[in-house]
Amino acid sequence: SAVRAEIPIWNINGLGEHFLRHLPRFGREFRESCRRVREDCDALYEWLGKIPGVKAYRPEANFVFIKLPEGCDADDAVRRLFTRHAFIVKNCSKKIASADGQYLRIASVNKEQNESLAEALAGILTGAASR
């Protein structure tokens, strides 16, 4: 029992262990943070789902996975979001078993930035469709 009491909680680094030991003191703040993250990510999902031709997949984490409209190139969308709007998103097209589309993983930040990113993506996709 004495040895077990001195063994780390899990096989994790010291910072992680410190966090876990003090987490109970911040339970209310932690739950509020989780609620806000969920709310912001759900709003991102809704905004992205309203972009014509985009298929948004309901999030289970702090990001939204989307399929771009037919004829859109994920590499081009990633490049434009970064160079024109300073947003970084991940092209996941090559990670999908079926190569029937172009996919992006978009991390949720906060409501303001999420809305700006959705507007930027909508503008890029509208511009891509008109080329």
C-alpha positions in Angstrom: 0.0 0.0 0.0 2.8 2.4 0.9 4.6 1.8 -2.5 1.3 2.0 -4.4 0.6 5.4 -2.8 3.9 6.8 -4.2 3.4 5.5 -7.8 2.2 8.0 -10.3 -1.6 8.1 -11.0 -0.9 6.9 -14.6 2.1 6.5 -16.7 2.0 10.2 -17.8 4.4 13.1 -17.5 4.7 15.3 -14.4 2.6 18.1 -15.7 -0.3 15.8 -16.6 -0.1 14.2 -13.1 -0.1 17.6 -11.4 -3.2 18.6 -13.4 -5.0 15.4 -12.5 -4.2 15.8 -8.8 -5.6 19.3 -8.7 -8.6 18.8 -11.1 -11.1 18.2 -8.3 -10.5 21.7 -7.0 -11.5 23.2 -10.4 -14.5 20.9 -11.2 -17.0 23.7 -11.8 -14.6 25.6 -14.1 -13.7 22.4 -15.9 -17.3 21.6 -16.5 -18.0 25.2 -17.7 -15.1 25.0 -20.1 -16.3 21.7 -21.5 -19.8 23.1 -22.0 -18.4 26.1 -23.8 -16.2 24.0 -26.1 -19.2 21.8 -26.9 -21.4 24.8 -27.6 -18.8 26.5 -29.8 -18.1 23.3 -31.8 -21.8 22.7 -32.3 -22.2 26.2 -33.7 -19.2 25.7 -36.0 -20.9 22.5 -37.3 -24.1 24.4 -37.9 -22.3 27.3 -39.8 -20.3 24.9 -41.9 -23.4 22.8 -42.7 -25.1 25.9 -44.2 -22.4 26.3 -46.9 -23.9 25.1 -50.1 -22.6 21.7 -51.1 -20.7 21.1 -47.9 -21.5 18.0 -45.9 -20.6 18.6 -42.2 -20.4 15.6 -39.9 -21.7 16.0 -36.3 -18.6 16.5 -34.1 -17.7 14.2 -31.2 -14.6 16.2 -30.3 -13.4 19.8 -30.7 -13.3 19.7 -34.5 -15.7 19.3 -37.4 -15.1 17.0 -40.3 -16.5 18.2 -43.6 -16.7 16.9 -47.2 -16.2 19.7 -49.7 -18.6 20.1 -52.7 -18.0 18.2 -55.9 -15.2 19.7 -57.9 -13.5 21.5 -55.0 -9.9 20.7 -54.2 -9.0 20.3 -50.5 -5.4 21.4 -51.0 -6.5 24.6 -52.7 -9.0 25.3 -49.9 -6.4 24.7 -47.2 -3.9 27.0 -49.1 -6.4 29.8 -49.6 -7.7 29.7 -46.0 -4.2 30.1 -44.8 -2.8 32.7 -47.3 -6.0 34.8 -47.5 -7.4 34.5 -44.0 -4.6 33.0 -41.7 -6.8 30.0 -40.8 -5.1 26.6 -40.6 -7.2 23.5 -41.4 -6.2 20.0 -42.1 -6.7 18.2 -45.4 -7.9 14.7 -44.6 -8.7 13.5 -48.1 -6.0 10.9 -48.2 -7.0 9.4 -44.8 -10.5 8.4 -46.0 -10.9 4.8 -47.2 -13.1 5.8 -50.1 -11.5 8.4 -52.4 -14.8 9.9 -53.5 -14.3 13.4 -52.2 -12.3 16.1 -50.6 -12.3 16.3 -46.8 -11.2 18.8 -44.2 -10.8 18.7 -40.5 -11.6 22.1 -38.9 -10.8 22.7 -35.3 -13.1 24.8 -33.2 -11.5 27.8 -31.5 -14.3 30.1 -30.2 -17.6 31.4 -31.6 -16.1 34.5 -33.2 -13.2 32.8 -34.9 -15.4 29.8 -35.9 -17.9 32.1 -37.6 -15.1 34.0 -39.4 -13.6 30.7 -40.6 -17.0 29.5 -41.9 -17.5 32.8 -43.7 -14.0 32.6 -45.2 -14.6 29.0 -46.4 -17.9 29.9 -47.9 -16.3 32.8 -49.8 -13.5 30.6 -51.0 -15.9 27.8 -52.2 -18.1 30.4 -53.9 -15.1 31.8 -55.7 -13.9 28.3 -56.6 -17.3 27.5 -58.2 -17.3 30.6 -60.3 -13.8 29.9 -61.8 
